[in-house]
Amino acid sequence: MSRISVVAVERHAARLFSRQEGGIALRSEIFAAAAGGSFAQQVAAWLEKKVPPAPSGRLVLFGAPSMLQALHRTIGNPLCAQVIAEIHRDPAALSPEEMRRELEKILWF
């Protein structure tokens, strides 16, 4: 069975969501470390640990275009191949209710 995860990436935080029984669940989150490497590199390493491997794991990237561009430069080919869609909106600009509605559109099944 395929599992779709959505990573919402902001400037200093990333959150990984998926559908669980009862609705959308926050599976994991990461915040920018004070030292060492770019945040995009930190997110890429974190996603490699958290997203189920192909063929069952699928990933949707949700973030500002500049952040998604930085993330694309850092994620490896196996994880990049699992990306099935991108949403070019800054999650930090959304209210919690708007964020929930966006996630419901993506994780409707």
TITIKOL-407021 format. One record per atom (N, C-alpha, C, O): atom name; x, y negated, z. Coordinates in nm, 3 decimals, padded with zeros to 5 digits. Atoms other than C-alpha are relative to their C-alpha. Layout:
<recs>
atom CA; px X; py Y; pz Z
...
</recs>
This chain:
<recs>
atom N; px 00.084; py 00.117; pz 00.000
atom CA; px 00.000; py 00.000; pz 00.000
atom C; px 00.089; py -00.124; pz 00.000
atom O; px 00.187; py -00.131; pz 00.074
atom N; px -00.076; py 00.123; pz 00.009
atom CA; px 00.130; py -00.344; pz -00.091
atom C; px -00.030; py -00.091; pz 00.118
atom O; px -00.144; py -00.102; pz 00.162
atom N; px 00.017; py 00.096; pz -00.109
atom CA; px 00.185; py -00.596; pz 00.185
atom C; px 00.052; py -00.134; pz -00.049
atom O; px 00.168; py -00.147; pz -00.088
atom N; px -00.038; py 00.134; pz 00.042
atom CA; px 00.188; py -00.964; pz 00.096
atom C; px 00.028; py -00.084; pz 00.123
atom O; px -00.053; py -00.090; pz 00.216
atom N; px -00.038; py 00.093; pz -00.106
atom CA; px 00.368; py -01.206; pz 00.324
atom C; px 00.011; py -00.138; pz -00.061
atom O; px 00.046; py -00.153; pz -00.178
atom N; px -00.016; py 00.139; pz 00.042
atom CA; px 00.365; py -01.583; pz 00.301
atom C; px 00.100; py -00.065; pz 00.094
atom O; px 00.083; py -00.059; pz 00.216
atom N; px -00.093; py 00.077; pz -00.082
atom CA; px 00.661; py -01.785; pz 00.421
atom C; px -00.026; py -00.147; pz -00.026
atom O; px -00.016; py -00.194; pz -00.139
atom N; px 00.022; py 00.144; pz 00.006
atom CA; px 00.579; py -02.147; pz 00.495
atom C; px 00.127; py -00.066; pz 00.053
atom O; px 00.161; py -00.054; pz 00.170
atom N; px -00.130; py 00.057; pz -00.034
atom CA; px 00.906; py -02.340; pz 00.493
atom C; px -00.010; py -00.152; pz 00.007
atom O; px -00.051; py -00.218; pz -00.088
atom N; px -00.007; py 00.144; pz -00.020
atom CA; px 00.942; py -02.688; pz 00.634
atom C; px 00.147; py -00.038; pz 00.012
atom O; px 00.235; py 00.046; pz -00.009
atom N; px -00.139; py 00.046; pz -00.007
atom CA; px 01.254; py -02.895; pz 00.685
atom C; px 00.080; py 00.070; pz 00.109
atom O; px 00.198; py 00.101; pz 00.089
atom N; px -00.074; py -00.059; pz -00.112
atom CA; px 01.346; py -02.739; pz 01.022
atom C; px -00.066; py 00.124; pz 00.058
atom O; px -00.025; py 00.173; pz 00.163
atom N; px 00.069; py -00.119; pz -00.051
atom CA; px 01.110; py -02.443; pz 01.063
atom C; px -00.055; py 00.081; pz -00.117
atom O; px -00.088; py 00.027; pz -00.222
atom N; px 00.062; py -00.089; pz 00.097
atom CA; px 00.985; py -02.143; pz 00.870
atom C; px -00.086; py 00.100; pz 00.078
atom O; px -00.047; py 00.149; pz 00.183
atom N; px 00.092; py -00.092; pz -00.065
atom CA; px 00.689; py -01.923; pz 00.957
atom C; px -00.044; py 00.106; pz -00.101
atom O; px -00.072; py 00.074; pz -00.217
atom N; px 00.038; py -00.111; pz 00.086
atom CA; px 00.601; py -01.582; pz 00.815
atom C; px -00.138; py 00.049; pz 00.043
atom O; px -00.159; py 00.086; pz 00.158
atom N; px 00.138; py -00.039; pz -00.026
atom CA; px 00.231; py -01.493; pz 00.788
atom C; px -00.037; py 00.122; pz -00.083
atom O; px 00.021; py 00.146; pz -00.189
atom N; px 00.061; py -00.107; pz 00.079
atom CA; px 00.035; py -01.188; pz 00.674
atom C; px -00.141; py 00.022; pz 00.054
atom O; px -00.177; py -00.024; pz 00.162
atom N; px 00.135; py -00.032; pz -00.045
atom CA; px -00.320; py -01.062; pz 00.694
atom C; px 00.007; py 00.122; pz 00.090
atom O; px 00.070; py 00.222; pz 00.056
atom N; px 00.014; py -00.111; pz -00.094
atom CA; px -00.393; py -00.839; pz 00.991
atom C; px -00.149; py 00.019; pz 00.025
atom O; px -00.230; py -00.063; pz -00.018
atom N; px 00.140; py -00.014; pz -00.039
atom CA; px -00.718; py -00.700; pz 01.123
atom C; px -00.037; py -00.122; pz 00.083
atom O; px 00.033; py -00.158; pz 00.177
atom N; px 00.044; py 00.118; pz -00.074
atom CA; px -00.910; py -01.001; pz 01.244
atom C; px 00.047; py -00.131; pz -00.058
atom O; px 00.014; py -00.236; pz -00.003
atom N; px -00.037; py 00.126; pz 00.063
atom CA; px -00.751; py -01.256; pz 01.013
atom C; px 00.148; py -00.014; pz -00.030
atom O; px 00.222; py 00.084; pz -00.037
atom N; px -00.138; py 00.034; pz 00.033
atom CA; px -00.424; py -01.427; pz 00.934
atom C; px 00.083; py 00.001; pz 00.128
atom O; px 00.042; py -00.054; pz 00.230
atom N; px -00.086; py -00.008; pz -00.119
atom CA; px -00.139; py -01.355; pz 01.175
atom C; px 00.137; py -00.059; pz -00.028
atom O; px 00.193; py -00.040; pz -00.136
atom N; px -00.138; py 00.047; pz 00.004
atom CA; px 00.187; py -01.533; pz 01.240
atom C; px 00.087; py 00.118; pz 00.043
atom O; px 00.077; py 00.164; pz 00.157
atom N; px -00.084; py -00.116; pz -00.030
atom CA; px 00.442; py -01.250; pz 01.222
atom C; px 00.132; py -00.037; pz 00.063
atom O; px 00.183; py 00.034; pz 00.150
atom N; px -00.132; py 00.038; pz -00.050
atom CA; px 00.761; py -01.438; pz 01.292
atom C; px 00.024; py -00.146; pz -00.036
atom O; px -00.040; py -00.200; pz -00.126
atom N; px -00.038; py 00.136; pz 00.035
atom CA; px 00.915; py -01.783; pz 01.292
atom C; px 00.147; py -00.022; pz 00.034
atom O; px 00.204; py 00.046; pz 00.119
atom N; px -00.140; py 00.035; pz -00.021
atom CA; px 01.261; py -01.937; pz 01.279
atom C; px 00.011; py -00.152; pz -00.004
atom O; px -00.060; py -00.219; pz -00.078
atom N; px -00.025; py 00.143; pz -00.004
atom CA; px 01.386; py -02.284; pz 01.361
atom C; px 00.146; py -00.024; pz -00.036
atom O; px 00.231; py 00.061; pz -00.012
atom N; px -00.136; py 00.032; pz 00.044
atom CA; px 01.697; py -02.456; pz 01.225
atom C; px 00.097; py 00.009; pz 00.116
atom O; px 00.073; py -00.046; pz 00.224
atom N; px -00.106; py -00.009; pz -00.101
atom CA; px 02.009; py -02.370; pz 01.419
atom C; px 00.077; py -00.131; pz 00.003
atom O; px 00.087; py -00.201; pz -00.097
atom N; px -00.073; py 00.127; pz -00.015
atom CA; px 02.210; py -02.660; pz 01.552
atom C; px 00.130; py -00.001; pz -00.080
atom O; px 00.175; py -00.107; pz -00.123
atom N; px -00.129; py -00.003; pz 00.069
atom CA; px 02.528; py -02.541; pz 01.384
atom C; px 00.006; py 00.118; pz -00.096
atom O; px -00.059; py 00.220; pz -00.075
atom N; px -00.032; py -00.111; pz 00.088
atom CA; px 02.644; py -02.329; pz 01.097
atom C; px -00.095; py 00.023; pz -00.115
atom O; px -00.206; py 00.074; pz -00.095
atom N; px 00.073; py -00.031; pz 00.121
atom CA; px 02.517; py -02.313; pz 00.741
atom C; px -00.124; py -00.085; pz -00.022
atom O; px -00.170; py -00.156; pz 00.067
atom N; px 00.121; py 00.074; pz 00.032
atom CA; px 02.221; py -02.463; pz 00.566
atom C; px -00.122; py 00.075; pz 00.052
atom O; px -00.118; py 00.196; pz 00.074
atom N; px 00.122; py -00.064; pz -00.047
atom CA; px 01.869; py -02.397; pz 00.685
atom C; px -00.052; py 00.099; pz -00.104
atom O; px -00.104; py 00.205; pz -00.068
atom N; px 00.044; py -00.093; pz 00.105
atom CA; px 01.787; py -02.237; pz 00.348
atom C; px 00.074; py 00.133; pz 00.012
atom O; px 00.014; py 00.239; pz -00.007
atom N; px -00.076; py -00.123; pz -00.019
atom CA; px 02.067; py -01.984; pz 00.410
atom C; px -00.051; py 00.078; pz 00.120
atom O; px -00.060; py 00.201; pz 00.116
atom N; px 00.054; py -00.065; pz -00.119
atom CA; px 01.930; py -01.911; pz 00.757
atom C; px -00.133; py 00.067; pz -00.031
atom O; px -00.158; py 00.179; pz 00.011
atom N; px 00.131; py -00.055; pz 00.036
atom CA; px 01.580; py -01.859; pz 00.615
atom C; px 00.016; py 00.122; pz -00.089
atom O; px -00.053; py 00.222; pz -00.070
atom N; px -00.022; py -00.113; pz 00.090
atom CA; px 01.709; py -01.630; pz 00.339
atom C; px 00.044; py 00.124; pz 00.077
atom O; px -00.008; py 00.233; pz 00.053
atom N; px -00.046; py -00.114; pz -00.081
atom CA; px 01.893; py -01.406; pz 00.589
atom C; px -00.113; py 00.053; pz 00.087
atom O; px -00.127; py 00.175; pz 00.103
atom N; px 00.114; py -00.039; pz -00.085
atom CA; px 01.586; py -01.402; pz 00.817
atom C; px -00.103; py 00.077; pz -00.082
atom O; px -00.155; py 00.179; pz -00.036
atom N; px 00.099; py -00.067; pz 00.084
atom CA; px 01.352; py -01.307; pz 00.530
atom C; px 00.046; py 00.139; pz -00.041
atom O; px -00.035; py 00.231; pz -00.049
atom N; px -00.051; py -00.132; pz 00.038
atom CA; px 01.578; py -01.020; pz 00.425
atom C; px -00.025; py 00.103; pz 00.109
atom O; px -00.038; py 00.222; pz 00.081
atom N; px 00.028; py -00.090; pz -00.113
atom CA; px 01.520; py -00.872; pz 00.772
atom C; px -00.149; py 00.021; pz 00.022
atom O; px -00.190; py 00.127; pz 00.068
atom N; px 00.141; py -00.001; pz -00.038
atom CA; px 01.148; py -00.950; pz 00.800
atom C; px -00.097; py 00.048; pz -00.108
atom O; px -00.203; py 00.102; pz -00.075
atom N; px 00.092; py -00.037; pz 00.108
atom CA; px 00.993; py -00.884; pz 00.457
atom C; px 00.022; py 00.147; pz -00.035
atom O; px 00.135; py 00.188; pz -00.059
atom N; px -00.015; py -00.141; pz 00.036
atom CA; px 00.922; py -00.516; pz 00.384
atom C; px 00.065; py 00.013; pz -00.138
atom O; px 00.038; py -00.069; pz -00.226
atom N; px -00.066; py -00.015; pz 00.130
atom CA; px 01.136; py -00.387; pz 00.096
atom C; px -00.099; py 00.034; pz -00.111
atom O; px -00.209; py 00.083; pz -00.085
atom N; px 00.080; py -00.037; pz 00.116
atom CA; px 00.998; py -00.343; pz -00.255
atom C; px -00.009; py 00.152; pz -00.005
atom O; px 00.083; py 00.216; pz 00.045
atom N; px 00.109; py 00.064; pz 00.074
atom CA; px 00.780; py -00.195; pz -00.390
atom C; px -00.117; py -00.045; pz 00.087
atom O; px -00.209; py -00.110; pz 00.036
atom N; px 00.117; py 00.034; pz -00.081
atom CA; px 00.547; py -00.243; pz -00.093
atom C; px -00.003; py -00.146; pz 00.042
atom O; px -00.112; py -00.201; pz 00.060
atom N; px -00.004; py 00.138; pz -00.048
atom CA; px 00.661; py -00.590; pz 00.014
atom C; px -00.004; py -00.102; pz -00.112
atom O; px 00.072; py -00.093; pz -00.208
atom N; px 00.012; py 00.111; pz 00.094
atom CA; px 00.555; py -00.899; pz -00.179
atom C; px 00.006; py -00.129; pz 00.079
atom O; px -00.033; py -00.132; pz 00.196
atom N; px -00.023; py 00.124; pz -00.072
atom CA; px 00.634; py -01.258; pz -00.090
atom C; px -00.052; py -00.119; pz -00.079
atom O; px -00.032; py -00.129; pz -00.200
atom N; px 00.043; py 00.128; pz 00.056
atom CA; px 00.471; py -01.595; pz -00.154
atom C; px 00.078; py -00.109; pz 00.073
atom O; px 00.081; py -00.111; pz 00.196
atom N; px -00.074; py 00.112; pz -00.057
atom CA; px 00.685; py -01.905; pz -00.099
atom C; px -00.090; py -00.122; pz 00.005
atom O; px -00.156; py -00.154; pz -00.095
atom N; px 00.088; py 00.115; pz -00.023
atom CA; px 00.503; py -02.210; pz 00.041
atom C; px 00.085; py -00.111; pz 00.060
atom O; px 00.130; py -00.100; pz 00.174
atom N; px -00.082; py 00.109; pz -00.052
atom CA; px 00.693; py -02.536; pz 00.077
atom C; px 00.016; py -00.112; pz -00.100
atom O; px -00.027; py -00.102; pz -00.215
atom N; px -00.030; py 00.112; pz 00.088
atom CA; px 00.803; py -02.866; pz -00.067
atom C; px 00.092; py 00.048; pz -00.112
atom O; px 00.177; py 00.134; pz -00.088
atom N; px -00.084; py -00.045; pz 00.111
atom CA; px 00.964; py -02.828; pz -00.411
atom C; px 00.149; py -00.002; pz 00.030
atom O; px 00.221; py 00.091; pz -00.009
atom N; px -00.144; py 00.007; pz -00.029
atom CA; px 01.306; py -02.939; pz -00.284
atom C; px 00.043; py 00.114; pz 00.093
atom O; px 00.152; py 00.169; pz 00.076
atom N; px -00.033; py -00.111; pz -00.091
atom CA; px 01.299; py -02.679; pz -00.004
atom C; px -00.004; py 00.133; pz -00.074
atom O; px 00.083; py 00.218; pz -00.053
atom N; px 00.008; py -00.126; pz 00.075
atom CA; px 01.188; py -02.401; pz -00.239
atom C; px 00.118; py 00.014; pz -00.096
atom O; px 00.169; py 00.124; pz -00.117
atom N; px -00.117; py -00.004; pz 00.088
atom CA; px 01.466; py -02.495; pz -00.481
atom C; px 00.124; py 00.043; pz 00.078
atom O; px 00.202; py 00.125; pz 00.030
atom N; px -00.114; py -00.038; pz -00.084
atom CA; px 01.723; py -02.469; pz -00.201
atom C; px -00.009; py 00.147; pz 00.039
atom O; px 00.092; py 00.217; pz 00.042
atom N; px 00.019; py -00.140; pz -00.038
atom CA; px 01.575; py -02.136; pz -00.094
atom C; px 00.032; py 00.093; pz -00.117
atom O; px 00.094; py 00.198; pz -00.098
atom N; px -00.029; py -00.081; pz 00.118
atom CA; px 01.594; py -01.999; pz -00.450
atom C; px 00.150; py 00.016; pz -00.023
atom O; px 00.195; py 00.120; pz -00.070
atom N; px -00.145; py -00.007; pz 00.020
atom CA; px 01.965; py -02.078; pz -00.460
atom C; px 00.066; py 00.094; pz 00.100
atom O; px 00.179; py 00.138; pz 00.078
atom N; px -00.064; py -00.079; pz -00.105
atom CA; px 02.027; py -01.872; pz -00.145
atom C; px -00.053; py 00.142; pz 00.014
atom O; px 00.018; py 00.228; pz 00.067
atom N; px 00.051; py -00.137; pz -00.019
atom CA; px 01.801; py -01.565; pz -00.158
atom C; px 00.061; py 00.093; pz -00.104
atom O; px 00.087; py 00.054; pz -00.217
atom N; px -00.060; py -00.100; pz 00.087
atom CA; px 01.944; py -01.250; pz -00.307
atom C; px -00.099; py 00.055; pz -00.102
atom O; px -00.220; py 00.034; pz -00.090
atom N; px 00.083; py -00.054; pz 00.107
atom CA; px 01.814; py -01.072; pz -00.617
atom C; px -00.110; py 00.094; pz 00.048
atom O; px -00.222; py 00.083; pz -00.001
atom N; px 00.110; py -00.089; pz -00.042
atom CA; px 01.621; py -00.795; pz -00.435
atom C; px -00.118; py -00.078; pz 00.059
atom O; px -00.233; py -00.048; pz 00.028
atom N; px 00.108; py 00.079; pz -00.060
atom CA; px 01.423; py -01.049; pz -00.231
atom C; px -00.065; py -00.091; pz -00.103
atom O; px -00.187; py -00.108; pz -00.103
atom N; px 00.052; py 00.087; pz 00.105
atom CA; px 01.386; py -01.286; pz -00.526
atom C; px -00.099; py 00.076; pz -00.090
atom O; px -00.199; py 00.019; pz -00.135
atom N; px 00.088; py -00.082; pz 00.084
atom CA; px 01.228; py -01.002; pz -00.725
atom C; px -00.135; py 00.026; pz 00.067
atom O; px -00.231; py 00.062; pz -00.001
atom N; px 00.125; py -00.023; pz -00.073
atom CA; px 00.960; py -00.970; pz -00.455
atom C; px -00.090; py -00.123; pz 00.003
atom O; px -00.205; py -00.115; pz 00.046
atom N; px 00.079; py 00.123; pz 00.000
atom CA; px 00.843; py -01.331; pz -00.496
atom C; px -00.103; py 00.008; pz -00.112
atom O; px -00.068; py 00.022; pz -00.229
atom N; px 00.107; py -00.011; pz 00.099
atom CA; px 00.504; py -01.319; pz -00.669
atom C; px -00.068; py -00.134; pz -00.027
atom O; px -00.141; py -00.146; pz -00.126
atom N; px 00.062; py 00.131; pz 00.022
atom CA; px 00.396; py -01.684; pz -00.633
atom C; px 00.069; py -00.104; pz 00.087
atom O; px 00.138; py -00.072; pz 00.184
atom N; px -00.051; py 00.112; pz -00.077
atom CA; px 00.494; py -02.026; pz -00.507
atom C; px -00.109; py -00.105; pz 00.013
atom O; px -00.187; py -00.127; pz -00.080
atom N; px 00.090; py 00.112; pz -00.022
atom CA; px 00.291; py -02.308; pz -00.358
atom C; px 00.088; py -00.120; pz 00.032
atom O; px 00.158; py -00.121; pz 00.133
atom N; px -00.086; py 00.117; pz -00.015
atom CA; px 00.461; py -02.644; pz -00.397
atom C; px -00.073; py -00.108; pz 00.079
atom O; px -00.116; py -00.210; pz 00.023
atom N; px 00.059; py 00.096; pz -00.094
atom CA; px 00.315; py -02.825; pz -00.095
atom C; px 00.079; py 00.009; pz 00.129
atom O; px 00.122; py 00.117; pz 00.169
atom N; px -00.074; py 00.003; pz -00.126
atom CA; px 00.486; py -02.932; pz 00.224
atom C; px -00.093; py 00.041; pz 00.113
atom O; px -00.187; py -00.032; pz 00.144
atom N; px 00.086; py -00.043; pz -00.110
atom CA; px 00.330; py -02.733; pz 00.511
atom C; px -00.005; py -00.100; pz 00.115
atom O; px -00.104; py -00.107; pz 00.188
atom N; px -00.004; py 00.098; pz -00.110
atom CA; px 00.436; py -03.008; pz 00.754
atom C; px -00.103; py -00.110; pz -00.020
atom O; px -00.144; py -00.176; pz 00.076
atom N; px 00.097; py 00.106; pz 00.029
atom CA; px 00.193; py -03.245; pz 00.580
atom C; px -00.144; py 00.047; pz 00.020
atom O; px -00.237; py -00.033; pz 00.005
atom N; px 00.135; py -00.056; pz -00.016
atom CA; px -00.106; py -03.016; pz 00.650
atom C; px -00.038; py 00.010; pz 00.146
atom O; px 00.045; py 00.038; pz 00.233
atom N; px 00.052; py -00.024; pz -00.135
atom CA; px -00.323; py -03.006; pz 00.958
atom C; px -00.008; py 00.151; pz 00.021
atom O; px -00.003; py 00.226; pz -00.077
atom N; px 00.015; py -00.145; pz -00.022
atom CA; px -00.359; py -02.663; pz 01.124
atom C; px -00.119; py 00.058; pz -00.077
atom O; px -00.110; py 00.170; pz -00.127
atom N; px 00.118; py -00.049; pz 00.073
atom CA; px -00.705; py -02.629; pz 00.964
atom C; px 00.029; py 00.009; pz -00.150
atom O; px -00.010; py 00.106; pz -00.215
atom N; px -00.036; py -00.003; pz 00.142
atom CA; px -00.573; py -02.717; pz 00.616
atom C; px 00.096; py 00.116; pz -00.028
atom O; px 00.085; py 00.183; pz -00.130
atom N; px -00.095; py -00.111; pz 00.015
atom CA; px -00.289; py -02.468; pz 00.664
atom C; px -00.075; py 00.132; pz 00.001
atom O; px -00.046; py 00.220; pz -00.081
atom N; px 00.078; py -00.123; pz -00.007
atom CA; px -00.536; py -02.196; pz 00.764
atom C; px -00.076; py 00.023; pz -00.131
atom O; px -00.079; py 00.135; pz -00.182
atom N; px 00.073; py -00.013; pz 00.127
atom CA; px -00.746; py -02.265; pz 00.452
atom C; px 00.092; py 00.040; pz -00.114
atom O; px 00.057; py 00.124; pz -00.197
atom N; px -00.096; py -00.037; pz 00.105
atom CA; px -00.439; py -02.248; pz 00.227
atom C; px 00.040; py 00.147; pz 00.013
atom O; px 00.047; py 00.218; pz -00.088
atom N; px -00.038; py -00.141; pz -00.021
atom CA; px -00.335; py -01.916; pz 00.382
atom C; px -00.114; py 00.093; pz -00.035
atom O; px -00.091; py 00.201; pz -00.090
atom N; px 00.116; py -00.083; pz 00.035
atom CA; px -00.688; py -01.778; pz 00.343
atom C; px -00.012; py 00.016; pz -00.152
atom O; px -00.052; py 00.122; pz -00.200
atom N; px 00.005; py -00.008; pz 00.147
atom CA; px -00.671; py -01.858; pz -00.031
atom C; px 00.100; py 00.103; pz -00.052
atom O; px 00.074; py 00.172; pz -00.150
atom N; px -00.107; py -00.090; pz 00.044
atom CA; px -00.350; py -01.657; pz -00.061
atom C; px -00.023; py 00.142; pz 00.050
atom O; px -00.010; py 00.239; pz -00.025
atom N; px 00.010; py -00.131; pz -00.066
atom CA; px -00.416; py -01.371; pz 00.182
atom C; px -00.147; py 00.039; pz 00.017
atom O; px -00.189; py 00.070; pz 00.129
atom N; px 00.144; py -00.024; pz -00.009
atom CA; px -00.782; py -01.309; pz 00.102
atom C; px -00.036; py 00.148; pz 00.004
atom O; px -00.151; py 00.181; pz 00.033
atom N; px 00.034; py -00.143; pz -00.001
atom CA; px -00.761; py -00.930; pz 00.081
atom C; px 00.072; py 00.073; pz 00.108
atom O; px 00.055; py 00.194; pz 00.123
</recs>
